[in-house]
Amino acid sequence: MRPQAGRHEVKTLYSGLYRPNGLAFANGTLYIAELAKISKVEKIEDNLDNPPKPVVIYDDLPKDEAHGWKFLTLGPDNKLYFNVGAGRSCDEFTKPVTLLGPHSAPLGMRFYTGNMFPPEYRNAIFVARHGSWNRSKKFGGDIVVVSLNDNGTVKSIDPFITGFIENNNYLGRPADLMVLKDGWMLISDDYNGAVYRVTYDGASVAR
């Protein structure tokens, strides 16, 4: 999305990608995670009208369809991090610090680093729960906020945006979110092919 004659224009850069679930952007480079490979596009902002073909930087990844989608982020050490599903015992790995519900499909999570929202949201974790697909009563399909104690343990998990499920049917399915420099939050919805902008102006509810 970019300003165009006073309006925001949505521009498609690439199509035909295979499950491009993970995106990261740093130092002018766009990183794209598909099901079984990760690619990059350098100087993407300078080439929005004629984007070059993504260059594959890693493709030795499992091709598991059911849990193979890749979430992608850039760590403070300037390295890329992504997830790989584990077909092994959970006892072999570090236990989760909290549970987000069966089949809630938490696809995206971000620490809130902006200053627009009220102070209690600063450094809290916002999680996009895509929602279940194989439950008779659908579960998830919302944005929750995870508040932490000073020692990093989970203090509470509270609803932030709901209403994507009505009468046990999806009206939308949040997939990921991003915090912008001005404190806005963008939420992607792959059910409707939409991106929502969440702002706060001091009123009792977000807009």
N, C-alpha and C positions, 0 to 999 in steps of 0.2 A: 504494500500500500504506500503510495507516495502522493504529495500535494500536486495538483494539476488544476491551474486556473481557479484557485481558491477552494477546490474540492479534493477529496482523497480518491485516488484512482487505484483500483486493484489490477495488477498486471501479472499475467502468467509468464513465469520465466522458463519453466520446464514442464513437460508433460510426458506421459509414457513411462515414468519411473515405477519401479516395483516396490510397493509398500514403503514410500518415503516418510517414515514416521518421525525420524529424528533430524532436527536442524540445530546448527550452532553457528554463530557469527562472531568473528574476532579479527581485529587488525585488517579489515577489508576483505577477509576470506570467508566464504560461505561453505560450511561443511554439511553434507547430506548423507544420512544413514538410511539405506534401503534394507531389505530383508537380509541380504547376505554380503553386502559390501558397503564401504564408506568412500565417498568421493569429496573433492574440494573444487571450488571455483575461486580463483584469486581475483582481486579488484572488481568484485561483482557490482559495486555501486557505480563504477565508471562504465559499465557495459549493460545497463538495464534494458536498453533498446535492442541490443544484439548480444545476448549472453553467450559466452563460449561454452563448448561442451565440457561437462564435469570430468575431472581427471580422477580416476580410481586410485586411492592410496592404500586400500586394504580390502582384500576380498576372500580371505581364508576364514570364513565364518559359517556356522551351521545354517542350513536352509530349512529348519523346522518351521512349518507354517503356523501351527497353533499358538506357540508362544515365542515366535521368532522376531517380532517387531523390535526395533532398536531405538531406545531413547539415547540422545546424544547431548553431552554438555562439555564445556571447557572448564577444567579445574584451575585453582589458584596457582598451580605449578605449570600452567600453560600447556597441559596435556589434555588430549581428548579422552573422555570416559564414556563407555556405553555398556549395556547389559547383554548378557548371554544367558538364555534359559538353562537351568541346571536339572535332565532326565534322570539324578543322584539323591541320597538321603539328606534331608534338611539338617540332620545332626552333624553333618560334616562342615557346616558353615555357621558363621556368627548369626545368632538369633535376631530377628527384627526387634526394633525398639518399641513398636506398636503394631496393632493389627487394624486393617482398614475394612474388614468384612469379606465374606466369601464371594468370590467372583465379582468384586466391585471394579476390577480392572483399573487400578490407579496408573494411568499412562504417563502423566506429566506432573512434575512437582518443582516448585521454585521457592527459594527464600525471598521474602518481601524486603527489598533493600531501599525502597523509596520512602519519601516523606509525605506523600499526599494523604494516605490513609491515616486514621487515628493512631496514636503512639503504641497502643497494645498490639498492633499488627506488625510493628517493626521487627524484622528478623524471624517472624513466624513463617511457617511453611504452608504454602497453598498447594493443594493437591487436586488435580482433575481426575475424577473417577468416571471412566467411560461407561461403566455399567455392565451388568450381566447380560448374557445372551441365551443361556440355557437353563434359566430358573423359571418356574411357573409364575412366581411373583418376582418381578424385576427388582434389582437392588443396585444402588449406586446412582450413576447418572447425575452427578452434582459436583460442586466445588466445595471442599472442606478446608478449614484452616486448623493447622496443628500448632498449638502453643507449647513452648518448651520451658522447663525449669532452668535455673542458672547452671546446673550440672549437665545439661543436655538431655535429660530424660523428658518424656512426654508429660505435659501438664494436663492438656485437654485436647479433644478433637471436636470441633463445632461446625455446624453448617454455615456456609458463606453464601452460596447461590444454589437454590433448589428450583424445582418446577420443570425439570427436563423430563420427568415421568408423570403422566396423568392417566388415570384409569388403566394402569398397568401397560401403557403404551408410551414409546419414546416420542417426545417432541423435539429432542435434540440430544446429542451425546458429546460432552466435552472431552477433548483429546489431549490438549496441552495448554500451557499458559506461559506468558512472558511478562516480566516487569520492565517497563521502559524507564529511561533516565528521569523523566519528569514525574514518575510515580504512578502513571497509568498502568493498568493491567490489560493485556490482550488475552482472550480466550478463544481457542479454535474449536469449532464444532464440525466434525466430519460427517455428521448425519445430514446437516443442512448446507454444508459447504460454506460456512460463515465464520467470520471472526468478530467477536464482541469486544467492545472497549468499556472498561469499568473505571470510572473516575469517582472522586469524592470532593464535595464542596463545603463540608461542614454540616450538611443536613443530617437527618437521622438515618437516611438510607443512601446507598451508593447509586450512581446513575449509570 
